[in-house]
Amino acid sequence: MKKRLFLLLSFVVVLAMVFTACKPKPTPTPAPATQAPAATPVPKTEEPAKSKYKEAPMLAELVKAGKLPPVDERLPLDVVVVPVVDSIGKYGGTWNDLTWWEGAGNIKMELYDPPIRWKADLTGYEPGLLIEMPTWTDGGKTITFKFRRGIKWSDGVPFTTADLKFWWEDLAKNEDYKTNQVPWWARNSDGTPITMEFPDDYTWVLKFDKPQYIMPYILAQGFWEWEPLMKPAHFLKKYHPNYEGKKGAEGYTELDQMDRWFETPGYPCLMAWCLKEYKPGEYRILERNPYYWKVDPEGNQLPYIDYIRVELVEDSEVRLLQLAQGRYDCNFRYNGSPMDIPFLQENAQTGDYRLVPGWMNGAGAWPAFIVNQDYHTEMEYDPAKESEVDKEIRQLLRNHDFLVGLSYAMDRQRIVDVAWGGIGEAKNFTISPQSPHFASPEGKKVYEEWAKAYAEYSPDKAKAAFDKIGFKDANGDGWRDLPSGKDFTLVIQLNDWSDPKVNTNAVEVYKKNLEDIGVKVLIDNAIGTPDGGTKRDNGLFMIATAHASELDLWTYPDWVFPVRGVGEGTRAFPMQGQYYKTGGEKGWAPEPGSPAALLQDIYRKGLQEPSEQKRNEIIWEAVRVYIDKGPFIIGAAGDQPQPVVCKNYFKNVYEYGVLGPWAPGTPGNTHPEQFYIDK
């Protein structure tokens, strides 16, 4: 009975299915053309999609309050992943820091974020704001830059090449606006501005009249090369006379006042922290950039630290004492001198800080003595009015044997002991020992020869070199005279460059060294006066104290190549450098075959050389000119360590760096955005 009932029910179900399949289907009514498709309903139990990235709590609160877009929308398409030094960091806190002058350039170095940047280990360059390294076409005369897609200014407005176009056309080439002008690297060989093109939002093209394989790396130097180009057009157009600003001179004055990202709170920036508050003469507060374009390896948007508070402390002794008391979280520049390392070390436990190992000054010569190859005595130089004595002194300062005599006369070890308390290496002038130019075995040999050339302390060799050119005591008064027999006093300018105390002690030793072999010396003490800079920048000196250091001579050539000159980068060839820089409009033309002519030709050759290794070899050629025809700068000591003071809770600090030269952008090249406070 049960079986019969089951078969009957099965038959009924099958019959119903057949009937349903044969029934005609209704024709669907098409939706109106303007009707949006219905959204697929999401089950209430399904979790919303999680963000690919994480963010600081202070930003998450703003997102929650509807005041800021989600982190995924703030980060660019081409996000940068920054490796951490020790560990993934913690969000929050304020980095207490200090500066010694209103411009606070040392703090700008911590915010370093150009298109191309120095690698953390200072072995070369890598992309920053660019997604890849630049490319060269047209035999090296055209350079193309590709920026990362989707980067935004700190106020959320997209950063594109339209901002660079605004800088180039409305600021740099605007003859009515003198504050921001065409940079030195953006000129053709005849001095005219190069051609710039902006074919799309992320492509920037530079066209030169000759091959130029160095220019992109110039933008990696310090903060000052990229800073003039970092212009948010949407913000500055409100003050520009050609747009929404006041017309005429009044408008340009207002534009100049507002176009100061480090003095104008709210100025949109591209760095990890942007200016929030500024009280001149006292402090600055910088706040994290909510649109910053970098993350750590776990997808946490950087920076870790919320704020940077920068205190202005002008007195060096006060700065040192406050550092020793543990007042600041981490400071890299001017925390005292290498001689203060023992004092800082003694107070480290009490101040709850450490001296970070591995940081060097990178001095090729500290102090250095620049011998002016273009000596003259009048600000407005007129060769027709120049005295015969001035001409003869200039010829003496240019004489190779005289330069050799000056070098042999110096007791370098005595300077190391007196001026440095035994710290550093007695050596002649070079650039920084850490320079990539001398990293290879062949390069190291060149560097060692350069450092040792004429570095021996030998009064006898010095006297022989002087006697050879007739630099002798002609009148029997005990002092050497010019070859013509006229009286001569060697004037050494003592200035503020780097460390006045070191310079003072070193000059006293050198003065005695020279006087012991019959050279009359006068010290022109310009410490604390404007004369030091004015005379040096305009070539109105015989010898001047300095601090010599540099890693890349192609991007910052001044220590060796006379290609800039009066007022900027002034070293041993101020007037001949001015001639090169201005295309012959100003300055002095180098004599054929002279050291300046040789060095300028070498520099031109290097600019047009695509091979990095061959460019290093060209640097070695320039060093040979310094050895064979110089030394035009005389070094006393170098390679001193540099104290870097950080609290024990301040983490992810790279344990290698060079702080003497500013061009490499240290410590900004080590990504301070991944520093964190572990409290």
C-alpha positions in Angstrom: 0.0 0.0 0.0 2.8 2.4 0.9 4.7 1.6 -2.3 1.5 2.3 -4.4 1.0 5.6 -2.7 4.6 6.7 -3.3 4.4 5.9 -7.1 1.2 8.0 -7.3 2.7 11.0 -5.7 5.8 10.8 -7.9 3.6 10.8 -11.0 1.8 13.9 -9.9 5.1 15.8 -9.2 6.5 14.9 -12.7 3.2 16.0 -14.4 3.4 19.4 -12.6 7.0 19.9 -13.8 6.1 19.2 -17.4 3.2 21.6 -17.3 5.3 24.4 -15.9 8.1 23.9 -18.5 5.5 24.1 -21.4 3.9 27.2 -20.1 4.9 30.4 -22.2 7.4 32.7 -20.5 6.4 36.4 -20.0 8.4 38.9 -22.1 10.4 41.2 -19.8 9.7 45.0 -20.0 12.9 46.9 -21.0 14.1 49.5 -18.6 14.1 53.1 -19.7 17.4 54.2 -21.3 18.0 56.8 -18.6 17.3 54.4 -15.7 20.3 53.4 -13.7 20.7 49.6 -13.1 19.5 48.5 -9.8 22.3 48.1 -7.2 23.0 44.5 -6.1 21.7 44.3 -2.5 24.4 43.5 0.0 23.4 41.1 2.7 23.3 42.8 6.1 25.6 40.2 7.5 28.5 41.0 5.0 31.4 43.1 6.3 32.4 46.2 4.2 35.6 45.9 2.2 38.7 46.5 4.3 41.2 49.2 3.4 44.4 48.2 1.8 46.2 50.7 4.0 46.2 51.8 7.6 46.6 55.4 9.0 47.4 57.4 12.1 44.7 57.6 14.8 44.5 61.4 14.4 43.7 61.0 10.7 41.2 58.1 11.3 39.2 60.5 13.6 39.0 63.1 10.9 37.8 60.4 8.4 35.2 59.3 10.9 34.0 62.9 11.4 33.7 63.3 7.6 36.5 65.9 7.4 39.0 63.8 5.5 38.6 61.2 2.7 39.5 57.5 3.5 43.2 56.7 3.4 42.8 54.7 0.2 41.6 57.8 -1.6 44.3 60.0 -0.2 47.2 57.8 -1.2 48.4 57.9 -4.9 48.2 55.2 -7.5 52.0 54.9 -7.5 52.5 54.7 -3.7 56.1 54.5 -2.3 56.9 51.7 0.1 59.6 52.8 2.5 61.7 50.1 4.3 62.1 50.6 8.0 65.5 50.6 9.7 64.7 48.5 12.7 61.0 47.8 13.0 57.5 48.8 12.1 56.8 51.9 14.0 54.1 53.3 16.3 51.9 56.3 15.5 51.9 59.4 17.5 54.0 61.9 19.5 55.9 65.1 18.9 59.5 65.2 17.7 61.2 68.0 19.7 64.0 69.5 17.6 66.0 72.7 17.4 67.7 75.0 15.0 70.2 77.8 15.4 68.9 80.3 12.9 65.6 81.6 11.7 65.8 80.0 8.2 66.1 76.6 9.9 67.8 74.9 7.0 68.8 72.0 9.1 65.1 71.2 9.6 64.4 71.5 5.9 67.1 68.9 5.4 65.0 66.5 7.5 62.0 67.1 5.2 64.0 66.3 2.0 61.7 64.9 -0.6 62.8 65.8 -4.2 62.1 64.1 -7.5 65.4 62.2 -7.3 67.1 61.6 -3.9 70.3 60.3 -2.5 70.1 56.7 -1.4 70.3 56.2 2.4 73.8 54.7 2.1 74.9 57.6 -0.1 76.2 55.3 -2.8 74.1 57.0 -5.5 70.6 58.1 -6.5 67.1 56.7 -6.6 63.6 58.0 -7.7 61.6 60.0 -5.2 58.6 61.9 -6.5 59.5 60.3 -9.9 58.3 56.8 -10.6 61.5 55.9 -12.4 64.9 57.5 -13.1 64.9 60.0 -16.0 65.6 59.0 -19.6 67.8 60.7 -22.2 67.1 61.0 -25.9 68.4 63.1 -28.8 72.0 62.3 -27.9 71.6 63.4 -24.3 70.1 66.8 -25.1 66.5 65.9 -24.1 65.7 64.6 -20.6 62.2 63.2 -19.7 60.9 62.9 -16.2 57.9 60.8 -15.2 56.2 61.7 -11.9 54.2 59.3 -9.8 50.5 59.3 -10.5 48.0 60.5 -8.0 50.3 62.4 -5.6 48.4 65.3 -3.8 49.4 68.4 -2.0 48.8 68.4 1.7 45.4 70.1 1.1 44.2 67.3 -1.2 44.7 69.1 -4.5 46.5 66.9 -7.1 50.1 67.6 -7.8 50.8 67.6 -11.5 53.2 69.1 -14.1 50.8 72.0 -14.3 52.4 73.1 -11.0 55.9 73.0 -12.7 54.5 74.8 -15.7 53.2 77.6 -13.4 56.7 77.8 -11.7 58.5 78.0 -15.1 56.3 80.4 -17.0 54.7 82.6 -14.2 57.6 82.7 -11.7 61.0 81.7 -13.1 60.8 83.4 -16.5 58.7 86.3 -15.2 60.9 89.4 -15.4 58.6 91.3 -13.1 59.2 88.7 -10.3 62.8 88.8 -9.1 62.4 86.4 -6.1 62.2 83.2 -8.2 64.4 83.2 -11.3 65.7 80.7 -13.9 68.0 78.4 -12.0 71.7 78.0 -13.0 71.1 74.4 -14.3 68.3 75.5 -16.6 70.3 77.4 -19.1 71.8 76.6 -22.5 75.5 77.0 -23.2 74.8 80.6 -24.4 73.1 81.5 -21.1 69.5 81.5 -22.5 66.8 79.5 -20.7 66.3 75.9 -21.9 63.0 74.7 -23.4 60.6 72.9 -21.0 57.5 71.0 -22.1 54.6 69.5 -20.1 52.9 67.0 -22.5 50.6 65.5 -19.8 50.0 65.6 -16.0 52.9 63.5 -15.1 55.5 64.1 -17.9 58.1 66.8 -17.8 60.6 67.3 -20.7 63.7 69.4 -20.7 65.6 70.3 -23.9 69.2 71.5 -23.9 71.3 72.7 -26.8 74.1 70.3 -25.8 74.2 66.9 -24.1 73.5 67.2 -20.4 73.8 64.0 -18.3 74.1 65.7 -14.9 71.1 68.0 -14.5 68.6 65.5 -13.0 70.9 64.7 -10.1 71.1 68.4 -9.2 67.5 68.3 -8.0 68.6 65.7 -5.4 71.0 68.1 -3.7 69.9 69.5 -0.3 66.6 71.3 -0.2 67.6 74.4 -2.1 67.6 73.1 -5.7 64.0 71.5 -5.6 62.5 74.1 -3.2 62.1 76.9 -5.8 60.2 74.5 -8.1 57.9 73.2 -5.4 55.0 75.6 -6.1 51.3 74.8 -5.5 49.8 76.7 -8.4 46.2 76.6 -7.0 47.4 78.3 -3.8 49.8 80.9 -5.3 47.5 82.0 -8.1 45.4 83.7 -5.5 48.3 86.2 -4.9 49.8 86.3 -8.4 49.2 89.5 -10.3 48.6 87.6 -13.6 45.7 85.7 -11.9 43.7 86.6 -8.8 46.3 88.7 -7.0 46.7 92.5 -6.7 48.2 94.1 -9.8 51.6 95.5 -10.2 54.4 95.8 -7.7 52.1 95.6 -4.8 50.8 92.2 -6.0 54.3 90.8 -6.4 55.3 91.9 -2.9 52.3 90.1 -1.5 53.1 87.0 -3.6 56.6 87.0 -2.3 55.4 87.2 1.3 52.9 84.3 0.8 55.3 82.2 -1.2 57.3 81.0 1.8 56.2 77.5 2.7 58.3 77.6 5.9 56.8 80.8 7.1 53.2 80.6 5.9 51.1 78.2 8.0 48.7 76.3 5.8 51.0 76.5 2.7 50.4 73.2 0.8 53.4 71.0 0.8 54.5 67.6 -0.5 56.6 66.5 2.5 55.8 64.3 5.4 55.1 67.3 7.7 53.9 70.8 6.7 53.9 74.1 8.6 51.1 74.5 11.1 52.3 77.3 13.4 55.2 79.8 13.3 56.3 82.3 15.9 59.3 84.2 14.5 62.3 84.1 16.8 60.8 81.3 18.9 59.5 78.2 17.4 57.8 76.3 14.5 55.3 73.5 14.6 54.9 71.1 11.7 52.0 68.7 11.4 51.7 65.4 9.6 50.6 65.6 5.9 47.4 63.6 5.6 48.0 63.1 1.9 51.6 61.9 2.2 52.4 59.4 -0.5 54.5 56.8 1.3 53.7 53.8 3.4 55.8 51.2 5.4 56.0 47.6 4.3 52.8 46.7 6.2 50.8 49.4 4.5 50.8 52.0 7.3 50.7 55.5 5.9 53.7 57.5 6.9 54.9 59.5 8.8 54.6 57.7 12.2 55.2 60.9 14.2 52.3 63.4 14.4 54.2 66.7 14.9 57.7 68.3 14.8 58.3 71.2 17.2 61.4 73.2 16.3 62.9 75.6 18.9 65.2 78.4 17.9 68.4 78.4 20.0 71.0 80.8 18.6 73.7 80.4 21.3 75.9 77.4 20.7 76.8 76.9 24.4 73.1 76.9 25.4 72.3 74.4 22.6 75.0 72.1 23.8 73.9 72.2 27.4 70.2 71.6 26.5 71.2 68.7 24.3 73.2 67.2 27.2 70.2 67.6 29.5 68.0 65.6 27.1 65.7 68.4 26.1 65.4 67.3 22.4 64.3 64.0 20.9 66.8 63.8 18.0 69.1 66.3 16.4 71.6 65.8 13.6 73.3 69.1 12.8 75.3 71.4 15.0 75.0 69.4 18.3 78.3 70.8 19.2 81.6 69.8 17.5 83.5 66.5 17.4 85.4 67.8 20.4 82.1 67.8 22.4 81.5 64.1 21.9 83.1 63.1 25.3 81.0 65.7 27.1 77.8 64.5 25.4 78.7 60.9 26.1 79.3 61.6 29.8 75.7 63.0 30.1 74.0 60.4 27.9 72.6 58.2 30.8 71.3 61.2 32.7 69.8 62.7 29.6 68.3 59.4 28.5 69.9 59.7 25.0 72.4 58.0 22.9 75.1 59.1 20.4 74.1 57.4 17.2 77.2 55.6 15.7 78.4 55.8 12.2 77.8 59.5 11.4 80.7 61.4 10.1 81.3 65.1 9.3 82.7 64.1 5.9 85.3 66.9 6.0 87.8 66.8 3.2 89.5 69.7 5.0 88.4 71.2 8.3 89.8 73.7 8.4 90.6 74.5 4.8 92.5 77.6 3.6 91.3 78.9 0.2 94.0 80.6 -1.7 92.3 83.2 -4.0 93.4 82.7 -7.6 91.5 85.9 -8.6 92.8 88.3 -5.9 91.8 91.9 -6.3 91.0 94.7 -3.9 88.1 96.7 -5.5 84.5 95.7 -5.5 84.0 97.3 -8.9 87.0 95.8 -10.6 88.6 98.0 -13.3 91.8 96.5 -14.8 93.0 99.9 -16.0 93.0 101.2 -12.5 94.5 98.2 -10.8 97.9 98.8 -9.1 101.0 96.9 -10.1 101.3 95.5 -6.5 97.9 93.9 -6.7 98.7 92.3 -10.0 102.0 91.0 -8.6 100.3 89.6 -5.5 97.7 87.8 -7.7 100.5 86.3 -9.8 102.3 85.1 -6.6 99.1 83.5 -5.3 98.7 81.7 -8.6 102.3 80.4 -8.7 102.5 76.6 -8.3 105.8 76.8 -6.3 104.3 79.4 -4.0 101.3 77.2 -3.3 103.5 74.2 -2.7 105.5 76.3 -0.2 102.4 77.3 1.6 101.4 73.7 1.9 104.8 72.4 3.1 104.9 75.2 5.7 101.8 73.9 7.6 102.3 71.7 10.6 99.1 69.7 10.2 99.6 67.4 13.1 100.1 70.4 15.4 96.8 71.8 14.1 95.0 68.5 14.8 96.4 68.5 18.4 95.7 72.2 19.1 92.5 72.9 17.2 91.0 69.4 17.5 92.4 67.9 20.7 93.9 65.1 18.5 90.6 64.3 16.6 90.9 63.8 12.9 93.5 63.0 10.3 96.3 65.4 9.3 95.8 65.7 5.5 95.7 68.1 2.6 92.5 69.4 1.0 90.2 66.9 -0.7 86.4 66.6 -0.9 84.7 64.1 1.5 86.4 60.7 1.8 83.0 59.1 1.5 82.5 60.4 -2.1 81.4 57.8 -4.6 83.9 59.3 -7.0 86.7 57.5 -5.1 84.9 54.3 -4.1 86.6 52.0 -6.6 90.2 50.6 -5.9 91.5 53.0 -8.6 89.5 55.9 -7.1 90.9 55.2 -3.6 94.5 55.5 -5.0 93.7 58.8 -6.6 92.1 60.0 -3.3 95.1 59.0 -1.2 97.6 60.7 -3.6 95.5 63.9 -3.4 95.3 63.8 0.4 99.0 63.3 0.8 100.2 65.7 -1.9 102.5 68.3 -0.2 101.0 67.4 3.2 104.4 66.8 4.8 105.4 69.4 7.3 108.8 70.5 5.9 110.0 74.0 6.5 113.0 73.3 4.4 110.9 72.3 1.4 108.7 75.3 1.9 111.7 77.7 1.9 113.2 76.0 -1.2 109.9 76.4 -3.1 109.7 80.1 -2.1 113.4 80.8 -2.9 112.9 79.2 -6.3 110.5 81.9 -7.4 112.4 84.8 -5.9 110.0 85.1 -2.9 112.9 86.1 -0.6 113.9 88.7 2.0 115.2 91.5 -0.4 115.8 94.3 2.2 117.2 92.4 5.1 114.3 93.1 7.5 113.7 89.3 8.1 110.5 89.1 6.0 110.1 87.7 2.5 109.3 90.3 -0.2 107.6 90.1 -3.5 109.9 89.0 -6.4 110.0 92.7 -7.4 111.5 93.5 -4.0 108.4 95.3 -2.7 107.2 94.6 0.9 104.6 91.9 1.2 102.2 90.8 4.0 100.1 87.7 3.6 96.6 88.4 4.9 94.6 85.4 6.2 90.9 86.0 6.7 89.6 84.4 9.8 85.8 83.9 9.5 82.7 82.1 10.8 82.7 79.3 8.3 81.8 76.2 10.2 83.6 76.6 13.6 85.2 79.9 14.6 87.0 78.4 17.5 88.6 75.7 15.4 89.5 78.3 12.7 91.0 80.6 15.3 93.2 78.0 16.9 94.3 76.6 13.5 95.2 80.0 12.1 97.4 80.8 15.1 99.4 77.6 14.5 99.7 78.3 10.7 100.6 81.9 11.3 103.6 80.9 13.4 104.6 78.2 10.9 104.8 80.8 8.1 106.5 83.4 10.3 109.1 80.8 11.2 110.2 80.7 7.5 110.1 84.5 7.0 106.5 85.1 5.7 104.9 88.2 7.4 101.3 87.3 8.2 98.3 89.5 9.2 95.2 87.9 10.5 92.0 89.7 9.3 89.6 88.6 12.0 86.1 88.8 10.4 84.4 86.5 12.9 81.0 87.9 13.8 81.2 90.6 11.1 79.6 90.8 7.6 83.1 91.4 6.1 83.8 87.7 6.2 81.1 86.9 3.7 81.3 90.1 1.7 85.0 89.9 1.0 85.0 86.2 0.4 82.0 86.1 -1.9 83.5 88.9 -4.0 87.0 87.6 -4.2 88.5 90.4 -2.0 90.9 88.2 0.0 94.2 86.5 -0.2 93.6 83.4 2.0 90.3 82.6 3.8 89.4 79.9 6.3 86.7 77.4 5.3 85.2 73.9 5.8 85.6 71.7 2.7 83.3 68.7 2.1 81.3 67.3 -0.8 80.2 64.0 -2.2 79.2 64.7 -5.9 81.3 67.3 -7.7 79.1 67.2 -10.8 76.1 68.5 -9.0 77.9 70.7 -6.5 81.1 71.5 -8.4 82.4 74.5 -6.5 85.2 73.0 -4.5 87.1 71.9 -7.6 85.5 73.4 -10.7 85.4 77.2 -11.3 81.9 77.2 -12.9 79.9 79.6 -10.7 81.7 82.3 -8.9 81.0 85.6 -7.2 78.3 85.5 -4.6 77.5 81.8 -4.8 79.8 78.8 -4.4 82.8 81.1 -4.2 86.0 79.1 -3.7 89.4 79.6 -5.3 88.4 81.0 -8.7 85.6 83.6 -8.0 86.1 85.8 -11.1 86.9 83.0 -13.5 83.9 81.0 -12.2 81.7 84.1 -12.8 82.9 84.2 -16.4 81.8 80.6 -17.0 78.5 81.1 -15.2 77.5 84.2 -17.2 78.8 82.9 -20.6 81.5 85.6 -20.6 79.2 88.6 -19.7 80.9 89.1 -16.3 84.1 88.0 -14.6 87.5 87.2 -16.0 88.2 85.0 -19.0 90.7 82.2 -18.1 94.0 82.3 -19.9 94.5 79.5 -22.3 96.1 76.5 -20.6 95.6 78.0 -17.1 94.3 75.8 -14.3 90.9 77.5 -14.5 90.7 76.9 -18.3 91.7 73.2 -17.9 89.2 72.7 -15.1 86.3 74.3 -17.0 87.1 72.1 -20.1 87.1 69.0 -17.9 83.7 70.0 -16.4 82.2 70.5 -19.9 83.4 67.1 -20.9 81.9 65.5 -17.8 78.5 67.1 -18.4 78.3 65.3 -21.8 79.5 61.9 -20.6 76.7 59.3 -20.1 78.8 56.8 -18.3 79.0 57.2 -14.5 82.3 55.3 -14.4 83.9 57.6 -17.0 82.6 60.6 -15.2 84.4 59.5 -12.1 87.6 59.1 -14.2 87.1 62.7 -15.5 87.0 63.8 -11.8 90.3 62.1 -11.4 91.6 64.3 -14.2 90.5 67.4 -12.3 92.3 66.1 -9.2 95.5 65.8 -11.2 95.2 69.5 -12.1 95.0 70.3 -8.4 98.1 68.2 -7.6 100.2 69.3 -10.6 99.3 73.0 -10.6 98.0 73.7 -7.1 97.0 73.2 -4.3 94.5 76.0 -4.7 93.0 75.1 -1.4 95.2 73.9 1.5 93.8 71.5 4.0 94.9 71.0 7.5 92.8 68.1 8.8 89.7 66.1 8.0 87.4 63.1 8.4 86.2 63.9 11.9 83.2 62.1 13.4 80.0 64.1 14.0 77.8 63.7 17.1 74.1 62.8 16.4 72.1 62.9 19.6 68.8 60.9 19.9 66.7 59.9 22.8 66.7 56.2 23.6 63.0 56.0 22.8 63.6 57.6 19.3 63.7 54.7 16.8 64.5 53.7 13.2 67.5 56.1 13.0 70.0 55.0 10.3 73.4 54.4 11.7 75.4 55.9 8.8 75.5 59.4 7.4 77.7 62.3 6.3 76.8 65.7 7.7 79.5 68.0 6.6 78.3 68.5 3.0 74.7 69.6 2.9 74.1 68.6 -0.7 73.3 64.9 0.0 70.3 66.0 2.0 71.3 64.1 5.2 69.4 63.0 7.3 66.4 63.4 4.9 67.9 60.8 2.6 67.3 58.2 5.3 63.5 58.7 5.3 62.8 60.4 8.7 59.1 59.7 8.0 59.8 56.2 9.3 61.3 57.5 12.6 59.0 56.8 15.6 58.7 57.5 19.3 58.5 54.3 21.4 57.2 55.5 24.7 
